[in-house]
Amino acid sequence: MIIGNVAFYGATSGKAFIRGQAGERFCVRNSGVTAVVEGIGDHGVEYMTGGRVVILGKTGRNFGAGFSGGYAFVWDKWKEFEANFNNELSDIEALSADDAAELKSLIEEHFQYTQSNVAKNILGNWEKELKFFKKIMPRDYKRVLEKKKLEKKDKKELVK
């Protein structure tokens, strides 16, 4: 472990790139930070309300308990994530083309700052590795985003 328990607890902004694994309760109550890490312990993104988290490794149990905002990408190469996922408020989704582009950009940035071998290998085999990524999206947050998108579309149509 390279970073301890409760790292980025209540973080409100910024970016963090961690070359290595974090302890338990990573990004708990995160409301705005973007973080990339290479594995976490139990209770990751618990009560997260905003921000983005990319996990390039394994997660501990109870991932996403109380997760109500923001979203996470998890590299589930070992197909163990679902057993650790708390689906009470969130869903596991396939990545859209926009998600894949955002994810790749974040992993490239992670590599730029850390020279991570994990990131290098994922980027070097992008098409193959992309299929192992999952997006974790809180249901209520998704509804809010979809409503805003519709309102924006309606405004554009009224302007025409």
N, C-alpha and C positions, 0 to 999 in steps of 0.2 A: 504494500500500500504506500502510495506516495503523498496522498492528501488525506487528512483525518476525517473523523465523523462530523456531521452537520456542516460541511463546507457549503458556503453560499446560502446559508440559512437566511431567509428574508431578503435576499439580494434584490436590488431594484433596477440596476442597469449595468451595462458593460459586457465584456466578453472574457471568457476564460478557456484556456486550452491546457489540458492536463495530460501529460505523457505518462500514463500509468493508471493505476486503479485507485478509486476513492473509497472511503469507509462507508459507514451506514448513514442513512438520512441525507443523502446528497441532494442539494437544491430544494430542501424542504422549505415551504412557504416562499419559494422564489417568485418574484412578481415581475422580473424584467431582464434578468441576465441571460445571455446566450452562453452555454457551456458545452464543451466537448471533452469527454473523458473516456478512458479505455477499460471501463468496468466499474461497478459499484457494489456496495453491500446492500443489506436489507433496507426496506422502506424508502427507496428512491423516489424523488419528486412528490413526496407526501404533501398534501395540501398546497401544491403549487397553483398559483393564480395567474401567472404570465410567464413570458420568456420562452426560450427554446433550449432543449437539452438533447445532445447526441451521445449515445452510449455505444462505443466501439468495443464491446466486450460483454461479458456476462453481467446479469443483475441478480441481486439477492431477492428474497421473498417479499411479498406485499408491495410490489412496485405500483405506484399510482394511487394509493389510498387517499381519498379526499381530494384528488386531482381535479381542479375545476377550471383552469385556464392555462393558456399556453399550449405547447405540444412537445412531444418527444419523438425522436427517431432511435430505434434500437436495432443493432446489428445482431441478429439471432442465428448465427451460423450453426450453432449447436442444437437448435430447435428445442430450447429449454425455457424460453421466455414465458410462454403461456402458463406454465405451472407456477411461475412467480408473480404473475400479473393479477392485480386486484381490479376486477372489471365492474365494480359497483357504480362508478361514475363515468368511466371511459371505455372506449372501444379500440380495438386493433384494426387498423385500416391498411389497405394497399397504398403505395405511393403513387401520386399523380406525376405527370411530367414536370410540373412546377416544383413539387416536393423533391423529386430526384435532382433537379438543377440546384435547388437551395442546399440540399444535403451535400452534394458534391462540392459546392463552393465552400461550405463549412469545413469539410474534411481537407480540402486543399489548404485552407487557412490554418487548420490544425497542423498539417504537415509543415507549412511555411514557418510557423513559430516553434515547433517542437522537433522536427525531423523524425517524427514517429515512424517506426517500422510498420506498425499496424496500419497507419494511414497510407503509407507508401504501398503496401501490399493491396489494400482495398482499391486505391486509385489505379494501380497497375493492372488490376483485373476487374475494372469497374462494372462491365456488363454482367459478369458472372456474380460478383459480390452484391450488386444492387438487389438481386432477388432475395437476399437474406435480411433486408431491412424492412422494418415495420414502422408505421406511424401510430403513435398513441395519441388519441384526441379525446378530450373531455366532451361528453354529449352536449351539455348546456352551452359550452363555449362554441361548439360547432354551430348550434342553432343561432346564436348571436351573430356569428360571422355570416351565416347564410342570410339572415334577416337584413344585415347591413348591406350585403351585396345586392339584394333585391331592391332595397330602398334607393341605392345608388343608381341602379338600372332604371327604376321608375323616374328618378329625377332627370336622368339623361333623356328619357323619352318625352317628358314634359317640356324640356327645353327645345326639342325639335319642333 
